């Protein structure tokens, strides 16, 4: 009888452990899906602002200070005002439209979210009429600032 009770307790403990693990995995899956959805929404907001050439809206989607990681992995620190100026220059010279795809979004140990995906941009040079086209991949880190997700670190790798 004593052995039966022990086996029953072990079986109950294993069942509880399996249930708890399954529940935690399900909660993690739901949280991951919610985070990816939030990042897809952020990418859509960025894409919409870009396609409207709305430099003010774009600049507000970046933290006050931004790290730009170049293709050679060197870093350059810029401000939100620098971001705005760069977009103004881009839109001054060409009529551009962009498409952004989010492939993955992962929470980092510091609480930021790493977003990775693909992009393509097409348009016309306003002076020459030439077609402008570029595509590639990106990996960006976003963090909460002023209660909104904002781009904090960006890296773009152009297709060759």
N, C-alpha and C positions, 0 to 999 in steps of 0.2 A: 504494500500500500504506500509506504514511504517513497519507494522508488517511482511509483506512478505519479505521486504529487510532484516530485522533482522533475519528471519528464513533462508534466503538464505546465509547470512553471517555466521550464526552458522553452517549450513550444509557444507559450504565451509571450515570452520575452522576444523570441525570434519573430513572431507575427507582428508585435508592436514595433520592433526595429525595422522590419521590412515596410510596414505601413508608414512609419515616420520618414524613412528614407525616400519612399515613393512620393510622399506628400511634399517633402523638401525639394525633390527634383522637379515636381510639378510646379511648385511655387517659383523656383528658379527659372523654369521655362516660361512661365507667365511674365515674370519680371523682365526677362531678356526680350520677350516679344514686345512688351510695352516700351522698353527703351529703344528697340529698333524702330518702332512706330513713331516715337517722338523724334528720332533722328531723321526718319524719312520725311516727317512734317517739316523739320528744320530745313532739310535739303530742298523741299518743294518751295518753302518761303524764299530761300536764297535764289532758287531758279526763277521764280516769278519776279522778284525784285531785279534780278539781272536782265531778264527779258524785257522789262519795262525801262531799263537803263536808269533805275532809281538808286543813285549813288548814296543818298542819305539813308534809305532803308538798308542797303547793303552794309554800309559802315556801322550801323547800329547792331548788326548781327555778329560783330567782332568784339572781343574784350578790349579794354582800354589800351592794353599792351599785348602785342601779338608776336609770336615767334614764327618766322618763315624758315622752313627747312628747305635748303636748295637741293638740287639733284645730286650734288657731291656730298650731301649730308652736313654741310656747314650751315650754321644758323645765322639769321639776321633778325634783330629785334626792331619792330616798327610799332607805330602808334595807330590808333583808329583813324586819326586824321591822315596818316600816310596811306592807309587802305583806301580812304575816300579819294585822295588825290590820284592814286593809281587807277581806280575805276573811272574817274573823270577823263584821264588821258586815254584809256582804252575806248571809251564810248565816243570821245571827240573824233577819233580817227576812223571808226568803223561802226556799222550797224550790226550788232552782234546778238545772237540767240544761243542759249546753252541748254543742254539736257544733262541732268545729274541723276545717277543711279546709286543707291546705297546698297552695298553688298553685305556689310556686316557692321555691327555696333557692339562693342565690348566695354564693360565697366573696368576701369583701371584702378590699381590700389589707391591712388590719390583721389579717387572720386570722379575724375574726368572720364569722358567717354571717347574711345577711339572709334572713329567712323572710317570705313574704307569703302571704296567704290570706283566707279568709272564716270567719265564725263565726256561730252563732245560739245564743241562750240563752232558755230558756222556764222558767216556774215559776209558783208561786202565792205571793202575799203572805200571810204567816202570820196577820196581824191581820185584814185585810179580806177575804181569800179571792179578791181580784182576780187576774186573769191578768197575769203579768209576762212581757214578750217584748221582745227586742232582737236585732238582727243588724247585721252590718256587715263591714268589712274590717280587717285588721291588717297591720302591718309591724313585725317585731321583729328585734333583733340579739341573737344568742346567742354566747357564747364559752365556752371551756373554763375551768372553775374546779374545783379539787379533782378533776380527771380526769373531769369530767362536763360535758356541754353545759348551760349555764344561761342564762336570759333576762337580758340586760344592759341592753337598751333596749327600751321598748315604745311602740307607737302604735296606738290603736284609733280607727277612724272609724265612728260609728254611722250606719246608714241613717236617713234622715228621712222 
